[in-house]
Amino acid sequence: MGEYAGVKRARPFLRYCQARHEREDEERSWRVYMSDQAALTPQHKFIKQPWREIVGSARKPVDRRTAEEIVADVVKAGGLEVV
């Protein structure tokens, strides 16, 4: 990666690689979004969700546990006893 000019250690370089990957991934997703929109425009159709909303929802992890499982994990992590 020719543009990296930071500290010559592994951790900062890996952080840089991660940030660069995320930036490139975001740019790629923008291009796909715009090309999809360009294909729909002649048909007078439009993508209903804004791009930021699509990108933001893709990054958030989804918790698929039930309420009971979440409560059990909190109780266990807190070292509590349910009476």
N, CA and C atoms as an extended XYZ file, in Angstrom:
249
Properties=species:S:1:pos:R:3:atomname:S:1:resname:S:1:resid:I:1 pbc="F F F"
N         0.853       -1.166        0.000 N   MET     1
C         0.000        0.000        0.000 CA  MET     1
C         0.901        1.232        0.000 C   MET     1
N         1.088        1.792       -1.133 N   GLY     2
C         2.047        2.860       -1.324 CA  GLY     2
C         1.754        4.137       -0.579 C   GLY     2
N         0.502        4.443       -0.232 N   GLU     3
C         0.210        5.720        0.378 CA  GLU     3
C         0.353        5.722        1.895 C   GLU     3
N         0.574        4.584        2.525 N   TYR     4
C         0.708        4.540        3.977 CA  TYR     4
C         2.005        5.210        4.390 C   TYR     4
N         1.882        6.195        5.272 N   ALA     5
C         3.064        6.922        5.723 CA  ALA     5
C         3.091        7.030        7.240 C   ALA     5
N         2.419        6.127        7.908 N   GLY     6
C         2.325        6.193        9.364 CA  GLY     6
C         3.471        5.475       10.050 C   GLY     6
N         3.249        5.185       11.322 N   VAL     7
C         4.231        4.494       12.145 CA  VAL     7
C         4.472        3.105       11.572 C   VAL     7
N         5.710        2.679       11.568 N   LYS     8
C         6.056        1.382       10.975 CA  LYS     8
C         5.926        0.274       12.016 C   LYS     8
N         4.694        0.064       12.445 N   ARG     9
C         4.368       -1.017       13.370 CA  ARG     9
C         3.120       -1.716       12.855 C   ARG     9
N         2.900       -2.914       13.319 N   ALA    10
C         1.813       -3.740       12.787 CA  ALA    10
C         0.432       -3.188       13.121 C   ALA    10
N         0.188       -2.816       14.369 N   ARG    11
C        -1.155       -2.401       14.776 CA  ARG    11
C        -1.636       -1.154       14.025 C   ARG    11
N        -0.837       -0.073       13.950 N   PRO    12
C        -1.313        1.085       13.182 CA  PRO    12
C        -1.519        0.760       11.702 C   PRO    12
N        -0.650       -0.083       11.152 N   PHE    13
C        -0.796       -0.447        9.749 CA  PHE    13
C        -2.069       -1.247        9.525 C   PHE    13
N        -2.387       -2.159       10.443 N   LEU    14
C        -3.615       -2.940       10.307 CA  LEU    14
C        -4.860       -2.074       10.473 C   LEU    14
N        -4.794       -1.082       11.359 N   ARG    15
C        -5.914       -0.139       11.492 CA  ARG    15
C        -6.105        0.640       10.195 C   ARG    15
N        -4.994        1.041        9.602 N   TYR    16
C        -5.046        1.738        8.323 CA  TYR    16
C        -5.676        0.846        7.250 C   TYR    16
N        -5.257       -0.412        7.206 N   CYS    17
C        -5.808       -1.349        6.213 CA  CYS    17
C        -7.308       -1.533        6.416 C   CYS    17
N        -7.729       -1.626        7.660 N   GLN    18
C        -9.147       -1.784        7.952 CA  GLN    18
C        -9.931       -0.553        7.507 C   GLN    18
N        -9.433        0.630        7.821 N   ALA    19
C       -10.118        1.862        7.429 CA  ALA    19
C       -10.161        2.000        5.914 C   ALA    19
N        -9.081        1.647        5.261 N   ARG    20
C        -9.062        1.741        3.802 CA  ARG    20
C       -10.049        0.756        3.177 C   ARG    20
N       -10.106       -0.449        3.728 N   HIS    21
C       -11.049       -1.446        3.231 CA  HIS    21
C       -12.489       -0.956        3.392 C   HIS    21
N       -12.802       -0.381        4.558 N   GLU    22
C       -14.155        0.117        4.797 CA  GLU    22
C       -14.493        1.250        3.828 C   GLU    22
N       -13.524        2.130        3.572 N   ARG    23
C       -13.757        3.236        2.638 CA  ARG    23
C       -14.000        2.716        1.224 C   ARG    23
N       -13.183        1.763        0.797 N   GLU    24
C       -13.354        1.194       -0.540 CA  GLU    24
C       -14.674        0.439       -0.656 C   GLU    24
N       -15.048       -0.266        0.398 N   ASP    25
C       -16.319       -0.991        0.404 CA  ASP    25
C       -17.492       -0.018        0.302 C   ASP    25
N       -17.397        1.106        1.024 N   GLU    26
C       -18.441        2.122        0.962 CA  GLU    26
C       -18.527        2.736       -0.432 C   GLU    26
N       -17.392        3.013       -1.038 N   GLU    27
C       -17.389        3.561       -2.398 CA  GLU    27
C       -17.984        2.569       -3.393 C   GLU    27
N       -17.656        1.276       -3.248 N   ARG    28
C       -18.211        0.251       -4.125 CA  ARG    28
C       -19.727        0.158       -3.984 C   ARG    28
N       -20.201        0.202       -2.750 N   SER    29
C       -21.646        0.109       -2.531 CA  SER    29
C       -22.357        1.333       -3.113 C   SER    29
N       -21.726        2.517       -3.054 N   TRP    30
C       -22.309        3.714       -3.654 CA  TRP    30
C       -22.425        3.551       -5.173 C   TRP    30
N       -21.385        2.996       -5.788 N   ARG    31
C       -21.418        2.780       -7.240 CA  ARG    31
C       -22.528        1.803       -7.635 C   ARG    31
N       -22.687        0.741       -6.856 N   VAL    32
C       -23.751       -0.230       -7.134 CA  VAL    32
C       -25.113        0.426       -6.970 C   VAL    32
N       -25.285        1.200       -5.910 N   TYR    33
C       -26.548        1.894       -5.662 CA  TYR    33
C       -26.884        2.823       -6.826 C   TYR    33
N       -25.905        3.600       -7.270 N   MET    34
C       -26.147        4.549       -8.360 CA  MET    34
C       -26.397        3.830       -9.688 C   MET    34
N       -25.695        2.731       -9.942 N   SER    35
C       -25.939        2.003      -11.191 CA  SER    35
C       -27.319        1.343      -11.186 C   SER    35
N       -27.747        0.849      -10.031 N   ASP    36
C       -29.109        0.306       -9.927 CA  ASP    36
C       -30.143        1.402      -10.165 C   ASP    36
N       -29.897        2.572       -9.584 N   GLN    37
C       -30.822        3.685       -9.775 CA  GLN    37
C       -30.837        4.133      -11.232 C   GLN    37
N       -29.680        4.150      -11.878 N   ALA    38
C       -29.611        4.540      -13.287 CA  ALA    38
C       -30.376        3.554      -14.168 C   ALA    38
N       -30.378        2.285      -13.780 N   ALA    39
C       -31.121        1.284      -14.548 CA  ALA    39
C       -32.629        1.426      -14.331 C   ALA    39
N       -33.040        1.889      -13.166 N   LEU    40
C       -34.467        2.025      -12.864 CA  LEU    40
C       -35.070        3.333      -13.381 C   LEU    40
N       -34.258        4.366      -13.516 N   THR    41
C       -34.770        5.686      -13.886 CA  THR    41
C       -35.535        5.695      -15.214 C   THR    41
N       -35.060        5.063      -16.281 N   PRO    42
C       -35.843        5.077      -17.526 CA  PRO    42
C       -37.232        4.429      -17.387 C   PRO    42
N       -37.396        3.581      -16.385 N   GLN    43
C       -38.684        2.934      -16.156 CA  GLN    43
C       -39.569        3.763      -15.217 C   GLN    43
N       -39.086        4.956      -14.834 N   HIS    44
C       -39.766        5.846      -13.885 CA  HIS    44
C       -39.961        5.173      -12.529 C   HIS    44
N       -38.961        4.401      -12.124 N   LYS    45
C       -38.953        3.765      -10.812 CA  LYS    45
C       -37.752        4.308      -10.044 C   LYS    45
N       -37.847        4.251       -8.723 N   PHE    46
C       -36.769        4.778       -7.898 CA  PHE    46
C       -36.542        3.867       -6.697 C   PHE    46
N       -35.331        3.837       -6.204 N   ILE    47
C       -35.018        3.086       -4.989 CA  ILE    47
C       -35.620        3.863       -3.827 C   ILE    47
N       -36.389        3.180       -3.002 N   LYS    48
C       -37.140        3.859       -1.945 CA  LYS    48
C       -36.282        4.205       -0.728 C   LYS    48
N       -35.269        3.410       -0.454 N   GLN    49
C       -34.429        3.679        0.712 CA  GLN    49
C       -33.233        4.533        0.328 C   GLN    49
N       -32.882        5.512        1.154 N   PRO    50
C       -31.652        6.263        0.906 CA  PRO    50
C       -30.428        5.366        1.083 C   PRO    50
N       -29.394        5.698        0.383 N   TRP    51
C       -28.179        4.886        0.415 CA  TRP    51
C       -27.602        4.800        1.828 C   TRP    51
N       -27.581        5.905        2.550 N   ARG    52
C       -27.030        5.906        3.917 CA  ARG    52
C       -27.791        4.942        4.824 C   ARG    52
N       -29.079        4.853        4.639 N   GLU    53
C       -29.883        3.940        5.445 CA  GLU    53
C       -29.540        2.488        5.125 C   GLU    53
N       -29.346        2.191        3.854 N   ILE    54
C       -28.982        0.834        3.441 CA  ILE    54
C       -27.622        0.461        3.993 C   ILE    54
N       -26.658        1.360        3.870 N   VAL    55
C       -25.298        1.097        4.347 CA  VAL    55
C       -25.280        0.986        5.864 C   VAL    55
N       -26.004        1.858        6.542 N   GLY    56
C       -26.037        1.836        8.005 CA  GLY    56
C       -26.660        0.571        8.558 C   GLY    56
N       -27.727        0.094        7.927 N   SER    57
C       -28.375       -1.120        8.422 CA  SER    57
C       -27.531       -2.356        8.162 C   SER    57
N       -26.684       -2.307        7.144 N   ALA    58
C       -25.832       -3.454        6.838 CA  ALA    58
C       -24.710       -3.605        7.863 C   ALA    58
N       -24.324       -2.529        8.489 N   ARG    59
C       -23.213       -2.584        9.443 CA  ARG    59
C       -23.637       -2.944       10.851 C   ARG    59
N       -24.908       -2.748       11.176 N   LYS    60
C       -25.373       -3.038       12.527 CA  LYS    60
C       -25.584       -4.542       12.700 C   LYS    60
N       -24.975       -5.125       13.724 N   PRO    61
C       -25.233       -6.551       13.955 CA  PRO    61
C       -26.661       -6.752       14.485 C   PRO    61
N       -27.290       -7.805       14.042 N   VAL    62
C       -28.659       -8.102       14.444 CA  VAL    62
C       -28.625       -9.166       15.537 C   VAL    62
N       -29.255       -8.861       16.647 N   ASP    63
C       -29.327       -9.799       17.766 CA  ASP    63
C       -30.592      -10.621       17.615 C   ASP    63
N       -30.453      -11.907       17.395 N   ARG    64
C       -31.607      -12.771       17.135 CA  ARG    64
C       -31.980      -13.627       18.350 C   ARG    64
N       -31.487      -13.244       19.512 N   ARG    65
C       -31.843      -13.996       20.714 CA  ARG    65
C       -33.224      -13.595       21.202 C   ARG    65
N       -33.861      -14.499       21.920 N   THR    66
C       -35.155      -14.181       22.522 CA  THR    66
C       -34.924      -13.342       23.778 C   THR    66
N       -35.999      -12.755       24.291 N   ALA    67
C       -35.895      -11.923       25.492 CA  ALA    67
C       -35.389      -12.735       26.678 C   ALA    67
N       -35.842      -13.977       26.784 N   GLU    68
C       -35.410      -14.829       27.892 CA  GLU    68
C       -33.904      -15.102       27.825 C   GLU    68
N       -33.389      -15.320       26.627 N   GLU    69
C       -31.964      -15.578       26.466 CA  GLU    69
C       -31.133      -14.338       26.824 C   GLU    69
N       -31.620      -13.164       26.451 N   ILE    70
C       -30.905      -11.926       26.783 CA  ILE    70
C       -30.891      -11.714       28.282 C   ILE    70
N       -32.044      -11.914       28.931 N   VAL    71
C       -32.127      -11.756       30.385 CA  VAL    71
C       -31.204      -12.756       31.070 C   VAL    71
N       -31.189      -14.002       30.611 N   ALA    72
C       -30.316      -15.018       31.209 CA  ALA    72
C       -28.845      -14.626       31.072 C   ALA    72
N       -28.466      -14.076       29.932 N   ASP    73
C       -27.077      -13.638       29.741 CA  ASP    73
C       -26.722      -12.479       30.661 C   ASP    73
N       -27.649      -11.532       30.838 N   VAL    74
C       -27.392      -10.397       31.717 CA  VAL    74
C       -27.277      -10.850       33.158 C   VAL    74
N       -28.161      -11.738       33.565 N   VAL    75
C       -28.126      -12.266       34.936 CA  VAL    75
C       -26.822      -13.012       35.174 C   VAL    75
N       -26.429      -13.823       34.203 N   LYS    76
C       -25.180      -14.598       34.336 CA  LYS    76
C       -23.965      -13.668       34.374 C   LYS    76
N       -23.927      -12.674       33.505 N   ALA    77
C       -22.788      -11.746       33.452 CA  ALA    77
C       -22.703      -10.902       34.717 C   ALA    77
N       -23.852      -10.585       35.303 N   GLY    78
C       -23.864       -9.779       36.514 CA  GLY    78
C       -23.647      -10.586       37.786 C   GLY    78
N       -23.642      -11.902       37.659 N   GLY    79
C       -23.450      -12.749       38.838 CA  GLY    79
C       -24.643      -12.712       39.776 C   GLY    79
N       -25.818      -12.523       39.234 N   LEU    80
C       -27.018      -12.424       40.042 CA  LEU    80
C       -27.702      -13.776       40.181 C   LEU    80
N       -28.543      -13.880       41.223 N   GLU    81
C       -29.346      -15.086       41.409 CA  GLU    81
C       -30.806      -14.686       41.352 C   GLU    81
N       -31.558      -15.368       40.497 N   VAL    82
C       -32.999      -15.099       40.396 CA  VAL    82
C       -33.700      -15.966       41.424 C   VAL    82
N       -34.503      -15.322       42.255 N   VAL    83
C       -35.208      -16.048       43.324 CA  VAL    83
C       -36.658      -16.184       42.977 C   VAL    83
